Amino acid sequence: MKTILVNAEHQYPVYVGRDILAQISNHIGDASRIAVIHPQSMQAMAGQLRQNLSAELSGVESISIEIPDAEAAKTTSVLEFCWMALGEAGFTRNDVIISLGGGATTDLAGFVAATWLRGIRVIHIPTTLLAMVDAAVGGKTGINTSAGKNLVGAIYSPSAVVCDMSFLDSQSPDDYAGGLAEVIKCGFIRDETILELIESNLTGAKSPNWEHAPEVIARAIQVKADVVGNDLRETLGTAAGREILNYGHTFGHAVERTENYTWRHGNAVSVGMMFVAHLAHLAGRLDEAVVSRHRNVLSGVGLPVEYMQGNFDALHDAMRIDKKSRGAKLRFIVLEQVGKPAILEGPDSALLIAAYAKLGQADEHA
């Protein structure tokens, strides 16, 4: 097991390994009640978790709060349902919420914890690769609205994150590949060793049982821990701050919205990274070889590198309300080289359209 420490409002551990759920009991403290928030698909596991905690922690009551799967959970109505469940169970500030599920579950449960009694403890148990390397670490919580994804939320750090890789064995290959998009992102913005390991065996990298899977997952989490520790609330406003974690996300979130959230987040981020790689190259800031490297590593693990289904005007409108925009100016994280992110603010519309057109030219290697 590897332990990664995140320095935020408080320091908290992220545990990475197999069969490590026993770490949870070390973070219950003086709680009298535990609420396990989980999607319907994790019902059996939630029941087993509650049973195990009852055996380990005598006198601690637990309740189950079942929520919809995936992004359907991140609504005001589900948020209110969770508040009602906590109120009926008499949850106090000493009590604990445990999230069990993917990134949508950790996003929602974190926001429930942040808002109940102005903040109670939360422990995240991410069950997907995407949640382990992205949503569960860093303290960002939130729900979706008709205006866009994650526009309502809070920065609220967990007490601990337990990344038990055993959960990944049951992930579909497509879902696992979606999580790899965030791992690869961390390689491009900060840790080139991640890219080198994945490139050494693109076929093997598609499996959670690959010999280097624990290392690349831990490295991706370490990248996020380091960035978050340096700029928790994204106040630096420079390419040294938390904003670099948005690499590929401005366009990716626009794809998710225009596709009515039917795309996997990782797939959208993958085409988002290709978009900003093309954009940086067209702006004269990134070598074509690095654009090709994006294409090769992303497509090599089964992620999309083309996108022409959408309407650019709709995508452009969606990007304008991205959380990273400043006033009327679009703002993108781009690369100048691997490991050297930079900010590109207010690019000309013609440049954006040209970068978008490149997403339909993957076979031309242009």
C-alpha positions in Angstrom: 0.0 0.0 0.0 1.2 3.5 -0.8 0.1 6.6 1.2 0.1 10.0 -0.4 -0.5 13.0 1.8 -2.5 16.0 0.5 -2.0 19.4 2.2 -5.2 21.4 2.0 -7.3 23.0 4.7 -6.0 20.0 6.6 -3.6 17.2 5.7 -5.3 14.0 4.7 -4.0 10.7 3.3 -4.8 9.0 0.1 -4.3 5.2 0.3 -3.5 3.3 -2.9 -3.4 -0.5 -2.9 -5.5 -3.7 -2.9 -7.8 -4.9 -0.2 -7.2 -1.9 2.0 -10.7 -0.9 3.1 -9.7 -1.6 6.7 -8.1 1.8 6.7 -11.5 3.4 6.9 -12.0 2.6 10.6 -8.9 4.7 11.4 -10.7 7.8 10.4 -14.1 7.4 12.0 -13.0 9.0 15.3 -15.7 9.8 17.8 -18.6 9.5 15.3 -21.8 8.0 16.5 -23.3 7.6 13.0 -22.1 6.8 9.6 -24.0 7.4 6.3 -22.8 5.5 3.3 -23.8 7.3 0.1 -23.8 5.0 -2.9 -25.4 4.4 -6.2 -27.9 1.6 -6.7 -25.2 -0.4 -8.5 -23.1 -0.5 -5.3 -26.0 -1.6 -3.0 -24.5 -5.0 -2.1 -21.0 -3.6 -1.5 -22.5 -0.8 0.7 -24.3 -3.4 2.7 -21.1 -5.4 3.2 -19.2 -2.2 4.1 -21.8 -1.3 6.8 -21.7 -4.8 8.2 -17.9 -4.7 8.4 -17.9 -1.3 10.1 -20.5 -2.4 12.6 -18.2 -5.4 13.5 -15.2 -3.2 13.9 -16.8 -0.2 15.6 -19.2 -1.2 18.4 -21.9 1.3 19.1 -21.6 3.2 15.8 -24.9 3.3 13.8 -24.9 3.3 10.1 -27.4 4.2 7.4 -27.5 3.7 3.7 -28.4 6.6 1.3 -28.9 5.2 -2.2 -28.6 7.7 -5.1 -28.9 7.4 -8.9 -26.0 6.2 -11.0 -23.6 8.5 -12.6 -24.4 12.2 -13.4 -28.1 11.7 -12.6 -27.1 11.8 -9.0 -25.7 15.4 -9.2 -29.0 17.3 -9.0 -30.6 19.6 -6.4 -33.3 17.1 -5.8 -30.9 14.3 -5.0 -28.9 16.7 -2.8 -32.1 17.6 -0.9 -32.9 13.9 -0.5 -29.6 13.3 1.2 -30.1 16.2 3.5 -33.5 14.8 4.5 -32.0 11.4 5.2 -29.3 12.9 7.4 -31.8 15.0 9.3 -34.1 12.1 9.9 -31.2 10.1 11.3 -30.1 12.9 13.6 -26.6 13.5 12.1 -24.4 15.9 14.1 -21.1 17.5 13.5 -19.3 14.5 15.0 -20.7 12.1 12.4 -19.2 10.9 9.2 -20.3 10.4 5.6 -18.7 7.8 3.4 -19.0 7.9 -0.3 -18.8 4.6 -2.2 -18.9 4.9 -6.0 -17.5 6.7 -9.0 -16.7 10.4 -9.5 -20.3 11.5 -9.5 -20.9 9.9 -6.1 -17.8 11.5 -4.6 -18.8 14.9 -6.1 -22.3 14.7 -4.6 -21.3 13.2 -1.3 -18.6 15.7 -0.8 -21.0 18.6 -1.4 -23.5 17.0 1.0 -20.8 16.8 3.7 -19.7 20.4 3.0 -23.3 21.7 3.4 -24.7 19.6 6.2 -24.3 21.7 9.4 -21.8 23.8 7.5 -19.4 20.8 7.2 -19.0 17.3 8.6 -16.3 14.7 7.8 -16.4 12.7 4.6 -14.3 9.7 3.6 -14.2 8.8 -0.1 -14.0 5.3 -1.4 -13.7 5.8 -5.2 -14.5 2.6 -7.1 -13.5 3.7 -10.6 -10.1 4.7 -12.0 -11.5 8.1 -12.9 -12.7 8.8 -9.4 -9.4 7.6 -7.9 -7.1 9.9 -9.9 -9.5 12.8 -10.3 -12.8 13.4 -8.5 -12.1 11.9 -5.1 -8.8 13.8 -4.6 -8.5 17.6 -4.4 -11.6 18.6 -2.5 -13.7 19.9 -5.4 -17.4 18.9 -4.9 -20.5 19.9 -6.8 -23.6 19.2 -8.8 -24.8 20.0 -12.3 -27.4 22.5 -13.4 -29.0 23.4 -16.7 -26.3 26.1 -17.1 -23.5 23.5 -17.1 -21.5 20.9 -15.3 -20.2 21.4 -11.7 -21.1 25.1 -11.7 -22.5 24.8 -8.1 -20.2 23.3 -5.5 -17.6 23.9 -2.8 -14.0 23.2 -2.1 -14.2 20.7 0.8 -11.4 18.3 1.6 -12.1 14.7 2.8 -10.7 13.2 5.9 -9.2 10.4 3.9 -9.5 8.7 0.4 -9.2 4.9 0.2 -8.3 3.8 -3.4 -8.7 0.1 -3.3 -7.6 -1.1 -6.7 -9.6 -4.3 -6.3 -12.6 -2.4 -7.4 -11.0 -1.8 -10.8 -11.1 -5.5 -11.7 -14.8 -5.2 -12.3 -14.6 -2.1 -14.4 -15.4 -2.4 -18.1 -12.4 -1.8 -20.4 -14.1 1.3 -21.8 -14.7 2.8 -18.4 -11.1 2.0 -17.3 -9.8 3.6 -20.5 -11.9 6.7 -19.6 -10.0 6.9 -16.3 -6.7 6.6 -18.1 -7.4 10.0 -19.8 -6.9 11.7 -16.5 -3.8 9.6 -15.8 -2.3 10.6 -19.2 -3.3 14.3 -18.5 -1.1 14.2 -15.4 1.7 12.8 -17.5 1.5 15.6 -20.0 1.3 18.5 -17.5 3.7 17.3 -14.8 5.1 13.7 -14.8 6.5 12.4 -18.1 7.4 9.1 -16.5 3.6 8.3 -16.6 3.7 8.7 -20.4 6.9 6.7 -20.8 5.5 3.8 -18.8 2.2 3.7 -20.7 4.0 4.0 -24.0 6.2 1.1 -23.1 3.2 -1.2 -23.2 0.0 0.4 -24.6 -1.8 -2.9 -24.6 -0.9 -3.8 -21.0 -1.7 -0.3 -19.8 -5.4 -1.0 -20.6 -5.7 -3.4 -17.7 -5.7 -2.7 -13.9 -3.6 -5.9 -13.5 -0.7 -4.4 -15.6 2.5 -4.5 -13.6 2.9 -0.7 -13.7 -0.8 0.1 -13.0 -0.2 0.8 -9.3 2.7 3.1 -10.1 1.0 5.2 -12.8 -2.1 5.5 -10.7 -0.1 6.6 -7.6 1.9 9.0 -9.8 -1.2 10.6 -11.2 -2.6 11.0 -7.6 0.7 12.5 -6.5 0.6 15.1 -9.3 -2.9 16.2 -8.2 -1.8 16.2 -4.5 1.2 18.4 -5.3 -0.8 20.8 -7.5 -3.7 21.1 -5.0 -1.3 21.5 -2.1 0.2 24.5 -3.9 -3.1 26.1 -4.9 -6.1 24.6 -3.2 -8.7 27.2 -4.2 -7.2 28.1 -7.6 -6.3 31.6 -6.7 -2.8 31.8 -8.3 -4.2 32.5 -11.7 -0.9 31.4 -13.3 0.3 28.3 -15.1 1.9 27.2 -11.8 -1.5 26.9 -10.1 -4.4 24.4 -9.8 -5.7 25.5 -13.2 -3.3 23.2 -15.0 -5.5 20.3 -13.9 -8.0 21.7 -16.3 -5.9 20.6 -19.3 -8.3 19.3 -21.9 -11.3 20.1 -19.8 -12.6 23.4 -21.3 -13.3 21.7 -24.6 -14.1 18.4 -22.9 -16.8 19.9 -20.7 -18.3 21.6 -23.7 -18.5 18.2 -25.5 -20.1 16.6 -22.4 -22.7 19.4 -22.3 -23.6 19.4 -26.0 -23.8 15.6 -26.0 -26.2 15.8 -23.0 -23.7 14.0 -20.7 -23.9 10.8 -22.7 -20.1 10.8 -23.2 -17.8 9.4 -20.6 -15.9 12.2 -19.0 -12.5 10.7 -19.8 -13.5 10.4 -23.5 -14.5 14.0 -23.6 -11.2 15.0 -21.9 -9.3 12.9 -24.4 -10.7 14.9 -27.4 -10.3 18.0 -25.2 -6.6 17.4 -24.9 -6.3 16.8 -28.6 -8.1 20.1 -29.2 -5.8 22.1 -27.0 -2.7 20.3 -28.5 -3.8 21.4 -32.0 -4.6 24.8 -30.6 -1.2 25.3 -29.1 0.5 24.0 -32.2 -1.5 26.4 -34.4 -0.6 29.2 -32.0 3.1 28.4 -32.5 3.6 27.2 -28.9 3.9 23.4 -29.3 5.9 21.2 -31.6 4.0 18.9 -33.9 5.8 15.9 -32.4 4.1 16.5 -29.1 0.7 16.7 -30.9 1.4 13.4 -32.4 2.4 12.0 -29.1 -1.0 13.0 -27.7 -2.7 11.2 -30.6 -0.5 8.0 -30.2 -0.8 7.5 -26.5 -4.5 8.4 -26.3 -5.6 6.3 -29.2 -3.2 3.6 -28.1 -5.2 2.9 -24.9 -8.5 3.1 -26.7 -9.5 6.8 -26.2 -11.0 9.0 -29.0 -8.9 11.6 -30.7 -11.4 12.8 -33.2 -14.6 14.7 -32.7 -16.8 16.2 -35.5 -20.3 15.3 -34.3 -21.0 18.5 -32.6 -21.9 22.0 -33.7 -19.0 24.4 -33.2 -21.2 27.3 -32.3 -22.8 25.2 -29.5 -19.4 24.1 -28.3 -18.1 27.7 -28.3 -21.1 28.8 -26.3 -20.5 26.0 -23.8 -16.9 26.9 -23.5 -17.7 30.5 -22.7 -19.4 29.6 -19.4 -16.6 27.3 -18.4 -15.4 27.9 -14.8 -12.0 29.0 -16.1 -13.2 31.7 -18.4 -12.5 35.3 -17.4 -15.3 37.7 -18.4 -15.8 37.4 -22.2 -12.4 35.8 -22.7 -11.9 32.1 -23.2 -9.0 30.7 -21.3 -7.2 27.5 -22.1 -4.4 25.5 -20.5 -2.0 24.5 -23.2 1.4 23.0 -23.3 4.7 24.5 -24.5 6.3 21.2 -24.0 5.7 18.1 -22.0 5.6 19.1 -18.3 5.4 22.8 -19.1 1.8 24.0 -19.1 0.9 27.6 -20.0 -2.2 29.8 -20.3 -3.6 30.8 -23.6 -6.2 33.5 -23.1 -8.6 35.0 -25.6 -7.5 33.1 -28.8 -8.9 34.4 -32.0 -12.1 32.6 -33.2 -10.4 31.6 -36.4 -7.7 29.8 -34.4 -10.4 27.9 -32.4 -12.2 26.9 -35.6 -9.0 25.7 -37.2 -8.1 23.6 -34.1 -11.6 22.1 -34.1 -11.2 21.2 -37.8 -8.0 19.3 -36.9 -10.1 16.9 -34.8 -11.5 15.5 -38.0 -8.0 15.0 -39.6 -6.4 12.4 -37.3 -5.5 10.2 -40.3 -3.6 13.1 -41.8 -1.3 13.5 -38.8 -1.8 17.3 -39.0 
